[in-house]
Amino acid sequence: QVQLVESGGGLVQAGDSLRLSCAASGRAFSSYHMGWFRQAPGKEREFVTSISWGGVNTYYTDSVKGRFTISRDDAKKMVYLQMNSLNTEDTAIYYCAAKAGTLNSLRDSRGYAYWGQGTQVTVSS
């Protein structure tokens, strides 16, 4: 089992950067694929990015490609989301999630067994 705690959210202006962190506890963290999802007010939760165990493969939704970078440090049991050139459409609660098993369907939130409580990111114009 894995427990996840996000941090690093806040209120920023358009064009600014933020780095979100996800601290994991529990066993075998390095064997989990990790993902970031977000949910804006009145919208469904959506995939943002994911990173495979070992950090070999990364995936991004089109709207954040070139602006966001996911990384992991298995020794520290941490996952990071570096967000640059933020815009108002990035405003949402951001969730860290862990998925065991295959690389299939990393973009599908239903495959993730463990979730953090979320951290709010608000981008003002």
C-alpha positions as CSV (number, residue, x, y, z in Angstrom):
1,Q,0.0,0.0,0.0
2,V,1.1,3.5,-0.8
3,Q,0.2,6.8,0.9
4,L,0.6,10.0,-1.1
5,V,0.8,13.6,0.0
6,E,0.9,16.5,-2.5
7,S,2.4,19.9,-1.8
8,G,3.6,23.0,-3.6
9,G,0.3,24.4,-4.9
10,G,-0.6,28.1,-4.7
11,L,-1.7,31.2,-6.4
12,V,0.5,32.5,-9.2
13,Q,0.2,34.8,-12.2
14,A,0.0,33.7,-15.8
15,G,3.4,32.9,-17.1
16,D,4.8,31.9,-13.7
17,S,6.1,28.5,-12.7
18,L,5.4,26.1,-9.9
19,R,6.8,22.8,-8.8
20,L,4.4,20.3,-7.2
21,S,5.8,17.5,-5.0
22,C,4.2,14.2,-4.1
23,A,5.7,12.4,-1.1
24,A,5.0,8.7,-0.9
25,S,5.2,6.3,2.0
26,G,4.8,2.6,2.0
27,R,6.6,-0.3,0.5
28,A,7.7,-0.8,-3.1
29,F,7.2,2.7,-4.3
30,S,9.7,2.2,-7.0
31,S,7.6,-0.5,-8.6
32,Y,4.6,1.9,-9.2
33,H,3.9,4.0,-12.2
34,M,3.1,7.5,-11.0
35,G,0.7,10.0,-12.5
36,W,-0.6,13.5,-12.0
37,F,-4.2,14.3,-12.7
38,R,-6.2,17.5,-12.2
39,Q,-9.7,18.6,-11.8
40,A,-11.0,22.1,-12.5
41,P,-14.3,23.4,-11.1
42,G,-17.2,21.9,-12.8
43,K,-15.1,19.6,-14.9
44,E,-14.1,16.0,-14.7
45,R,-10.8,14.8,-13.5
46,E,-8.3,14.7,-16.3
47,F,-4.9,13.1,-17.0
48,V,-2.0,15.5,-17.0
49,T,1.2,13.3,-17.0
50,S,2.6,10.0,-15.9
51,I,6.0,8.4,-15.4
52,S,6.7,4.7,-15.5
53,W,8.5,2.8,-12.8
54,G,12.2,3.4,-13.3
55,G,11.4,6.7,-15.0
56,V,12.0,5.4,-18.5
57,N,8.7,6.4,-20.0
58,T,6.8,9.7,-19.6
59,Y,3.5,10.7,-21.1
60,Y,1.8,14.1,-21.3
61,T,-1.5,15.4,-22.3
62,D,-1.2,17.7,-25.3
63,S,-2.1,20.9,-23.5
64,V,0.9,20.7,-21.2
65,K,3.6,19.3,-23.5
66,G,6.6,21.5,-23.5
67,R,5.5,23.3,-20.4
68,F,5.3,20.6,-17.7
69,T,7.8,18.0,-16.7
70,I,7.3,15.0,-14.5
71,S,10.2,13.3,-12.6
72,R,10.7,10.9,-9.8
73,D,13.3,10.2,-7.2
74,D,12.8,6.7,-5.9
75,A,15.4,7.0,-3.2
76,K,13.4,9.8,-1.7
77,K,10.0,8.3,-2.6
78,M,9.1,11.6,-4.4
79,V,7.4,12.6,-7.6
80,Y,7.6,16.1,-9.0
81,L,5.7,18.1,-11.5
82,Q,7.5,21.2,-12.8
83,M,5.0,23.5,-14.3
84,N,6.2,26.4,-16.5
85,S,4.4,29.1,-18.5
86,L,1.2,28.5,-16.5
87,N,-2.0,29.9,-17.8
88,T,-5.5,30.3,-16.4
89,E,-6.6,27.0,-17.9
90,D,-4.2,25.2,-15.6
91,T,-6.2,26.2,-12.6
92,A,-7.3,23.1,-10.9
93,I,-6.8,20.7,-8.0
94,Y,-3.8,18.5,-8.8
95,Y,-3.7,15.0,-7.6
96,C,-0.8,12.5,-7.4
97,A,-1.7,8.9,-8.0
98,A,0.1,5.5,-8.1
99,K,-0.6,2.6,-10.4
100,A,0.7,-0.9,-10.2
101,G,1.0,-3.4,-13.0
102,T,1.5,-2.8,-16.7
103,L,2.1,0.4,-18.6
104,N,-1.3,0.0,-20.3
105,S,-3.8,2.8,-19.7
106,L,-1.6,5.2,-17.8
107,R,-3.9,8.0,-18.9
108,D,-6.9,6.3,-17.4
109,S,-7.5,7.4,-13.8
110,R,-9.4,4.1,-13.1
111,G,-6.2,2.2,-13.2
112,Y,-4.7,4.1,-10.3
113,A,-5.2,2.5,-6.9
114,Y,-3.8,5.2,-4.6
115,W,-4.4,8.9,-4.6
116,G,-3.3,11.9,-2.6
117,Q,-5.6,14.5,-1.2
118,G,-4.8,17.1,-3.9
119,T,-3.2,20.5,-3.9
120,Q,-4.8,23.6,-5.4
121,V,-3.2,25.5,-8.2
122,T,-4.7,28.8,-9.1
123,V,-3.4,30.9,-12.0
124,S,-4.6,34.5,-12.3
125,S,-4.5,36.5,-15.5
